[in-house]
Amino acid sequence: MAVAMIGAMIWIRKDQKRQIRRALQSTETSLKEHSRREAEVLTRSARMLTREETDRLRVEIENVIGAETEEIRQREKRLEERESLLDRQLQSLLENEKQLQQKKASVHQLETDLSDKQEAAERLIAQHKEALIKITGLSPDDARDQLFGIIGDETKMEASQISKAIVEGAKDHAEEKARRIIGLAIQRFSGEHTYEATTATISLNGDEEIKGRIIGREGRNVRAFEMATGVTVLIDDTPNTVVLSGFDPIKREIARESMSRLVKDGRIHPTRIEEVVSKVTEENDYNLANVGEEAAQRAGVGTLSQDVLSVLGKLRYRSSYSQNVLAHSVEVAHLVGLLAAEMGLDVSKAKRIGLLHDIGKAMSEEAEGPHAIVGAEFLKRHKESEDVVNGVASHHGEVPYEFIWGILVSAADAISASRPGARSETMTAYLQRFKNLERIGASFDGVEKCYAVQAGRELRIIVNPKKISDEESYDLARQIARKIEDELQYPGQIRVTMVRENRFVEYAK
């Protein structure tokens, strides 16, 4: 029984083992089939991917090869064009070289012919020289001198005529344009005709007794007044008048105002005189800037520094040939502004330079040099612009014109100074100018007589017609005009008129 059970159990186990083995075999078979199918799927996928990648790489390679092929084709085309161009250039060079060789041969032939002709010409010239020497009896040097003399005279005459034509043409054109501009400027400006005296007159309002108080006991009041003001008091028999005389116009103005206050107050003694003079001096110094500012406003000039305005105000007490310098400066500012407007320039800057052009005349005697240079240095120290400084410095020609302003100010200055009624001069200076003009005219060879006429505005010169020709008269007039410009100072311009006349007189008997 037990054996049967053991045998059954063994059989059961064997059967289980067979079942397990069959199950394992079935599973192994299934796994192999599954693996085989997966391997086939992966193989197909790999083949597809490889084929796609291969196709993509093939397309890219074909594109690259196509681009490189096209580039190679373009390079070949350019090389062919360059080769063609080089061939043409080489052909042109060969032709040019051939032409050059032909020209060289032609030039060589011409040189040979020229050399032969030159030798023949030299032989003919030598023969002609020998013949001329025999005929004229002159040596080659003498003949050359005579020929050069004739040619020199003819050339000088032609050059004089050409120079005269050029100068007259340029002068006519320049004078026409300048006359138009200056004429328009003068027409647009209307200035007063004023004269400034070198003395000041005080009216006593009919009180003759006050003259005694002005003189004081034993003249002490007059001496105190003259000491305090620096001017001379003139008390004569002229009724109701006291005259103050002095070279310094500022001191003369202070003396005039002080005397007017003393006469009005009636208290005149040395202490009172010193008090009034001191007070008037302080007020005058304070008012100088106001005077300068008022002048700047009249001229239409913008902001100026207080120092410049104070010095500008001093020009009110300066005069030149009886013309008030401050009024003259304002007038020049207007004139140069009008000239600048006609020429399309900066009017405000032109007026500024015109107003300040004579500021150097207000400088004290401690500042040495021409007033234009002194004024320009003063303006430079007070930060005026470079063109303003040069316009002031160059308006009398002491320094070169770096800008056009100096030329315009010089023209406006001459207009203001030379217009009728603007200035006056003493009889001595007037006669001296006549003498100087006639002296300069008579200093040239060939001049017989010369006369200064039209108040010194014209110099008429009579020349010897045997010594001076018509062409030489023109050159002589220019030389005299240049010498007048170099040696004399005068307003406006002086006309030089040259007179050359031949007179032939015969009598019938």
Protein Blocks (a to p, Z undefined) as FASTA:
>chain_A
ZZmmmmmmmmmmmmmmmmmmmmmmmmmmmmmmmmmmmmmmmmmmmmmmmmmmmmmmmmmm
mmmmmmmmmmmmmmmmmmmmmmmmmmmmmmmmmmmmmmmmmmmmmmmmmmmmmmmmmmmm
mmmmmmmmmmmmmmnopafklmmmmmmmmmmmmmmmmmmmmmmmmmmmmmmmmmmmmmmm
mmmmmmmpccddddddfbdcddeehpaklmmmmnogghlmmmmmmmmnopacdddfbehi
acdddfblklmmmmmmmmmmmmmnopacfklmmmmmmmmmmmmmmmmmmmmmmmmmmnop
acddfklmmmmmmmmmgceehiafklmmmmmmmmmmmmmmmnopafklmmmmmmmmmmmm
mpcfklgcjfklmmmmmmmmnopafklmmmmmmmnopaccfbfklmmmmmmmmmmmmpgh
kaccdfklmmmmmmmmmmmmmmpghiabdcdeehhpaccddddfklpcfklmmmmmmmmm
mmmmmmpccehiaddddddddddddddZZ
